[in-house]
Amino acid sequence: MPKISIILPTFNVEKYIAKALESCINQ
């Protein structure tokens, strides 16, 4: 269980960073 709670936020952060990079490139 602790492993999952560490992996999930990291996954969400990676998704957020990917989205931010994409919008920077598209501008």
N, C-alpha and C positions, 0 to 999 in steps of 0.2 A: 504493500500500500504506500509507504513513504516514497518508493521509487516512482510510482505513478504520479504522485503530487508534485514531484520534481520535474518529471518529463512533460507533463501537460502545460504548465506555465511556460516552459522553454519553447515548446512547440508553438504556443500562441504568440510568443515574442517573435519567433522566426517568421511566422505568417505576417505579423504586423510590419516587421522590417522589410519583408519582400514587397508588401503593398506600398510602403513609403517610398522605397526605391523606384517602384514602377511609376508612381505619380511624379516623382522627380524627373524621370526619364521622359515621360509623356509631355511634360510642360514645355 
